[in-house]
């Protein structure tokens, strides 16, 4: 992962961390459950978006390198890994 992408991802994760801290405060302050649930949804959406960026980077770098290597065993392991990762995302 190049430095620019890494920093952008870290910035997203820091923002998500702030959202989670905000959620903790909401619970501590006994805020309205509906507001807490809306904030949880927002955090989940942010995590999914970050995962999408990391997935694309993985496909563009690691997966592409493995498939272009000519190593059929590495390609098969990569296909299995991608299938497992995608399956986890849809659950």
C-alpha positions in Angstrom: 0.0 0.0 0.0 1.5 3.4 -0.9 1.9 6.1 1.7 -0.9 8.3 0.4 -3.5 5.5 0.5 -2.2 4.4 3.9 -2.6 7.9 5.3 -6.1 8.3 3.9 -7.2 5.0 5.4 -5.6 5.9 8.8 -7.5 9.2 8.6 -10.8 7.4 8.0 -10.1 5.0 10.9 -9.3 7.9 13.2 -12.6 9.5 12.3 -14.4 6.2 13.0 -12.6 5.9 16.3 -14.0 9.3 17.2 -17.5 8.1 16.2 -17.1 5.1 18.5 -16.0 7.3 21.4 -19.0 9.5 20.7 -21.2 6.4 20.9 -19.7 5.5 24.3 -20.5 9.0 25.5 -24.0 8.7 24.2 -24.5 5.5 26.2 -22.9 7.0 29.3 -25.2 10.0 29.0 -28.2 7.7 28.7 -29.1 9.2 25.3 -32.2 8.2 23.3 -31.8 4.6 22.0 -32.9 5.6 18.5 -30.1 8.2 18.3 -27.6 5.6 19.5 -28.8 3.2 16.9 -28.5 5.8 14.1 -25.0 6.5 15.2 -24.1 2.8 15.2 -25.5 2.6 11.6 -23.3 5.5 10.6 -20.2 3.8 12.1 -21.0 0.6 10.3 -21.4 2.5 7.0 -18.0 4.2 7.6 -16.3 0.8 8.3 -17.9 -0.7 5.1 -16.6 2.2 3.0 -13.1 1.9 4.5 -13.2 -1.9 3.9 -14.1 -1.2 0.3 -11.0 1.0 -0.2 -8.8 -1.6 1.4 -10.4 -4.4 -0.7 -9.8 -2.4 -3.9 -6.1 -1.9 -2.9 -5.8 -5.6 -2.1 -7.2 -6.5 -5.5 -5.0 -4.0 -7.3 -1.8 -5.1 -5.6 -1.6 -8.4 -3.7 -4.2 -10.3 -5.8 -3.0 -9.0 -9.1 0.6 -9.9 -8.2 -0.3 -13.4 -7.2 -2.4 -14.0 -10.4 0.3 -12.6 -12.7 3.1 -14.6 -11.0 2.3 -17.7 -13.1 2.3 -19.8 -9.9 -1.0 -21.8 -10.1 -0.9 -22.8 -6.4 -0.5 -19.1 -5.4 -3.4 -18.2 -7.8 -5.6 -20.9 -6.3 -4.8 -19.8 -2.7 -5.6 -16.2 -3.8 -8.9 -17.2 -5.3 -9.8 -19.0 -2.1 -8.8 -16.0 0.0 -10.8 -13.5 -2.1 -13.9 -15.8 -1.9 -13.5 -16.0 1.9 -13.1 -12.3 2.2 -16.1 -11.5 0.0 -18.3 -14.0 1.8 -17.4 -12.4 5.1 -18.5 -9.0 3.7 -21.9 -10.2 2.7 -22.8 -11.8 6.0 
